[in-house]
Amino acid sequence: MSDNRFYITTPIYYPSDKLHIGHTYCTVATDAIARYQRLRGREVMFLTGTDEHGQKIEDKAAEAGVSPKEFVDKIVCGDRGVLDLWKLMNISNDRFIRTTDDYHVSAIQKIFKKMYENGDIYKGKYVGKYCKPCESFWTESQLVDGKCPDCGREVQDAEEEAYFFRLSKYADRIQDLLENTDFLEPRSRVNEMVNNFIKPGLEDLCVSRTSFTWGVPVDFDPGHVVYVWVDALSNYITALGYDNDKYDDFDKFWPADVHIVGKEIVRFHSIIWPAMLMSLGLPLPRKVFGHGWLLLDGGKMSKSKGNVVDPYILAEMFGVDALRFFLMRTFPFGSDGNFSNELLIQTINTDLANDLGNLVSRTTAMVGKYFGGQLPAGCKTWAEPQEVDTQLISMASALRDAYQKDMDTYAPHKALEEVFKVIQRANKYIDENAPWALAKDMEQSGARLAHVLYNLLETTRICGVLLTPFMPESMDKLFAQIGACEGCRTWDSAGVWGSLSDHATVSKGENLFPRVDAEKALEELERVAEEAKKAALPALEVEPLSEEHVDFDTFCKNDLRAVKVVNCENVKKSNKLLKFTLDDGTGTHRQILSGIAQYYKPEELIGKTLVAIVNLPPRKMMGQESQGMLISAVHTERGEEKLNLLMVSDAIPAGAKLC
Ligand code: MSP
């Protein structure tokens, strides 16, 4: 193992539904940290992937009428699937594992067998509760109000022959690991784990299932499949080549430097995973970091609530970098945060359009206007620096170290806070120096003006380097605009004031972060959300069949006739009613009023042959008499009521009786 390597992972995703902004948050955060480590010069292995086994997937596939593999393939590799999303979000993972990959499956079988052979896995009988959506076993005492303590949903009774992992054996070592090292962060999560899971007594874990088949088969006991969490957690080592020949950098990268995980799966990563590794005799990861959740209106995002936020839509509307930045800047990484579109737009407009965007565009525009795009050589230094120069330069020079401290402690939101303090200071520096006033007398103040602009470019460069892990594409454009060479985009150069050449070629390019018209954007998002809600509604709903019988004689009393539409028009002052003049075969016209104006234009019905019930007592509507009722078919499509008049063949003569 070399000291320079850095191994970082995100949880591998359940491809049971499309990913939402919460999943994106976790992967973007991990990506920013991985990019930061690369910037530091580390050899990074960044792993993500998909966790494709388990009963939930098997059930969903059955519902969709496809095989589980076909089902997951579509969500992982299909249009706007997991792979597409990570590509769009510019996720720089070095490896992608699918737990259905052959090499992983056979490695899991070996891992399971090893733990069986060393006595840590034994056969027994499971009696307890199981939460299908979470794929978690629970004991009665762990339930909250009789429901799953993680998701609050109903649990099912489960009783089956199963293999167990001797988790209890490792309880003391795990408690020591959690309490006496920095293994798990933030610290608040340690108390949660110790008090809720370890102190009440760590029970052995059921690690095989027999009631479904979509999993890694236990090769020495047909009928059993490996518990999905044992399968999933092991991805962190199989993806490096542990117990397989597909890869061979296990020795180089293991132990992981950090597993970034959401708070609800900290339990699996900080208790079960270290115990498994202890059983296998492998070193433990250096850290598990449990981040908070993005909430919507204070509650959880979930497909069943219909309130998930689609990252594709946000990235397409506001830009990938703006979205990445917003996620990292706004929510303290270890805590929960409330997502809202308003907050997203506000952050883009304040930080990106106003503060950073303006700094770049004002500075580059002035270098263009006053110096033709190139400052005079020698403007880097100023014989008698003014107080404002010293303030800006010392803040920008100290920035990298403060940022490093925050990034190393998994507080990217704080690192960004530091960067934006400097950006705000630089904007103030423009106002303090009023370059436009200096430009009025270039002979007298030209040199001072060049120095002021250099200080601004250099501050922008340092901030740009440190923002690269968060907004890689935009920072490349920024560097091009301020003329930053390759050598002054590096971590080292971010710590050295004056790295930018004072003779760099500056060009005012495209506006990096256009201002968002909040009202228009919110309206558009609302429209899209409405559409998504509709799309989630059942495609087709018909009324349940009546269970009440009607006797034949009563039915026969309905006088149903074919009628021809002689005329049809809107009823004045009503937006619902149409007035029909009908030929009912009697030689005199019949008038029927029908509340279907929203479905038909009157002229399109003239000449059609419809069906009417003609022996209803006449009734008045909007002062006009209706002599019967036209028959229509009614159903609901995506929440919207649809109506179709019953039309019959024109070969049927007016007055023909329907029976
Ligand atoms: N398959 C498991 C992980 C196995 S790792 C060995 C799993 N998958 S998941 O798709 O349900 O969740 C993946 C990650 O997304 C988790 O870290 C979870 O916390 C995170 N998030 C899901 N919804 C989230 C929010 N609303 N907010 C932030 N992160 C959230 O768990």
Residues whose N, C-alpha, C, O or C-beta is under 5 A from the ligand:
A	BS01	MSP	P11 I12 Y13 Y14 G22 H23 Y25 C26 D51 A232 L233 V261 G262 K263 I265 G292 W293 L294 M301
